[in-house]
Amino acid sequence: MASKKPAAWAAFPHDAHAFAYTGDALKKAWPKLHAGDCEPFPDAKRAAALLKAAGKAAPKLEADALANALQDAWRAFHRGDFQAACASGEALGPVGTSVAVKALGIHATYLVDDDDEKLKRFERAAALAEAAAKALPDEANSHYRLAFALGRYSQGLSIAKALKMGIAGKVRTALDATLKLAPKHAEAHTALAVYHAEIINKIGAMIGGLTYGAKAGEADKHIREALKLTPASPIAHVEHGNVLLLLDENRNEDAAAEAYEKASKCKPLDAMETLDAAFAADQLA
């Protein structure tokens, strides 16, 4: 029986010339590019630390070679070559999982139309992240990428089904671990806001609070922290709009539209932010 051909990767549908970040431009732009996920810049010193921490799971590379490979993988991500970024990151094992999962997840979120294929990709991303969390437990993004992948997977399944499968608890544990290691991780604050809001939306404030500790006040607190940390990030405003609608669609419709409008007007710094802003604009159409 012939094996099923793997799904193709849709190309980034916008102009990416401004997002090349060749040479030293990547390091210079890094603090703004990674304000949301607190990913450390992969220079030789960082690469050496990753190699040491990963131990037997580390790739057989010198620190300089690993630094160059990681920088090239991130350049591919930022310019929207998500397939190359994912493949390059995955080839490096746990030390490349952060870029691999982010590329896989962002591409699946915005550029994969088939729902079954989306689920498969988020499942694959979660498996990669789970291995990285075991190999590199002191890396905030090992845990965050796991929370991100599981969260997106659960949204594809339906929140109710995900709750029955116990995914919510895994997401919460991973996000708590992320924020313990990196308290200013804006994307983790955003994800935690969505976690609280989605549970309340699905099973109500009382049961959600008693069973999962979900609280509207916590959703509001975490999304405000994310906006404070990354006011120029489209995704923070997009998720602010989503949280408002999840908590009270009728009452918050205008405020959510305002949040989406802010997101659509943010100046994107890379391919991901371009897709985030375009999504926000679509919500207003």
QUIGI-V388699 format. One record per residue. N is the residue number from 0. PHI is phi in whole degrees, -180 to 180 (none if undefined). BURIAL is 1 if it has 24 or more other C-alpha atoms within 12 Angstrom, else 0. Layout:
<<N:PHI:BURIAL> <N:PHI:BURIAL>>
This chain:
<<0:none:0> <1:-70:0> <2:-75:0> <3:-72:0> <4:-66:0> <5:-63:0> <6:-65:0> <7:-74:0> <8:-98:1> <9:-64:0> <10:-73:0> <11:-62:1> <12:-89:0> <13:-125:0> <14:-71:0> <15:-114:1> <16:-59:0> <17:-75:0> <18:-110:1> <19:-72:1> <20:48:1> <21:-76:0> <22:53:0> <23:-73:0> <24:-61:0> <25:-64:1> <26:-63:1> <27:-64:0> <28:-85:0> <29:-51:1> <30:-56:0> <31:-79:1> <32:-62:1> <33:-116:1> <34:-61:1> <35:-78:1> <36:-112:1> <37:55:1> <38:-69:1> <39:-68:1> <40:-66:1> <41:-83:1> <42:-84:1> <43:-63:0> <44:-65:0> <45:-64:1> <46:-61:1> <47:-63:1> <48:-65:1> <49:-66:1> <50:-60:1> <51:-66:0> <52:-68:0> <53:-76:1> <54:58:0> <55:-64:0> <56:-85:1> <57:-77:1> <58:-71:1> <59:-83:0> <60:-136:0> <61:-76:0> <62:-57:1> <63:-62:0> <64:-66:0> <65:-65:1> <66:-58:1> <67:-64:1> <68:-65:1> <69:-67:1> <70:-62:1> <71:-66:1> <72:-64:1> <73:-69:1> <74:-60:1> <75:-60:1> <76:-60:1> <77:-65:1> <78:-89:1> <79:92:1> <80:-90:1> <81:-67:1> <82:-64:1> <83:-65:1> <84:-62:1> <85:-66:1> <86:-62:1> <87:-66:1> <88:-66:1> <89:-64:1> <90:-66:1> <91:-92:1> <92:71:1> <93:-55:1> <94:-71:1> <95:-107:1> <96:-66:1> <97:-57:1> <98:-72:1> <99:-62:1> <100:-70:1> <101:-64:1> <102:-64:1> <103:-61:1> <104:-71:1> <105:-67:1> <106:-63:1> <107:-65:1> <108:-60:1> <109:-108:1> <110:-120:1> <111:-112:1> <112:-89:0> <113:-73:0> <114:-63:0> <115:-65:0> <116:-66:1> <117:-58:1> <118:-59:1> <119:-60:1> <120:-71:1> <121:-69:1> <122:-65:1> <123:-64:1> <124:-61:1> <125:-64:1> <126:-65:1> <127:-63:1> <128:-67:1> <129:-64:1> <130:-65:1> <131:-67:1> <132:-64:1> <133:-76:1> <134:-78:1> <135:-130:1> <136:-68:1> <137:-93:0> <138:-95:1> <139:-55:1> <140:-76:1> <141:-60:1> <142:-77:1> <143:-66:1> <144:-62:1> <145:-66:1> <146:-61:1> <147:-61:1> <148:-64:1> <149:-66:1> <150:-64:1> <151:-66:1> <152:-61:1> <153:-66:1> <154:-66:1> <155:-72:1> <156:-76:0> <157:110:0> <158:-61:1> <159:-61:0> <160:-66:0> <161:-63:1> <162:-64:1> <163:-64:0> <164:-82:0> <165:82:0> <166:-69:1> <167:-56:1> <168:-63:1> <169:-67:1> <170:-63:1> <171:-62:1> <172:-61:1> <173:-67:1> <174:-70:1> <175:-61:1> <176:-65:1> <177:-60:1> <178:-73:1> <179:-67:0> <180:-82:0> <181:-141:1> <182:-60:0> <183:-102:1> <184:-77:1> <185:-61:1> <186:-67:1> <187:-71:1> <188:-62:1> <189:-60:1> <190:-63:1> <191:-70:1> <192:-62:1> <193:-65:1> <194:-54:1> <195:-61:1> <196:-67:1> <197:-68:1> <198:-65:1> <199:-62:1> <200:-63:1> <201:-84:1> <202:-122:1> <203:93:1> <204:-65:1> <205:-70:0> <206:-68:0> <207:-62:1> <208:-70:1> <209:-70:0> <210:-87:0> <211:-121:1> <212:69:1> <213:-79:1> <214:-138:1> <215:-61:1> <216:-63:0> <217:-69:1> <218:-59:1> <219:-64:1> <220:-62:1> <221:-72:1> <222:-71:1> <223:-69:1> <224:-65:1> <225:-62:1> <226:-67:1> <227:-68:0> <228:-73:1> <229:-135:1> <230:-66:1> <231:-97:1> <232:-90:1> <233:-58:1> <234:-67:1> <235:-63:1> <236:-74:1> <237:-58:1> <238:-70:1> <239:-61:1> <240:-61:1> <241:-63:1> <242:-62:1> <243:-59:1> <244:-69:1> <245:-65:1> <246:-77:1> <247:-167:0> <248:-60:0> <249:-66:0> <250:-74:0> <251:-104:0> <252:-58:0> <253:-68:0> <254:-65:0> <255:-66:1> <256:-61:1> <257:-64:1> <258:-66:1> <259:-63:1> <260:-64:1> <261:-60:1> <262:-62:1> <263:-67:1> <264:-95:1> <265:-66:1> <266:-85:1> <267:-66:1> <268:-99:1> <269:-158:1> <270:-63:1> <271:-59:1> <272:-67:1> <273:-63:1> <274:-68:1> <275:-60:1> <276:-66:1> <277:-66:1> <278:-60:1> <279:-60:1> <280:-62:1> <281:-63:0> <282:-67:0> <283:-89:0> <284:-69:0>>
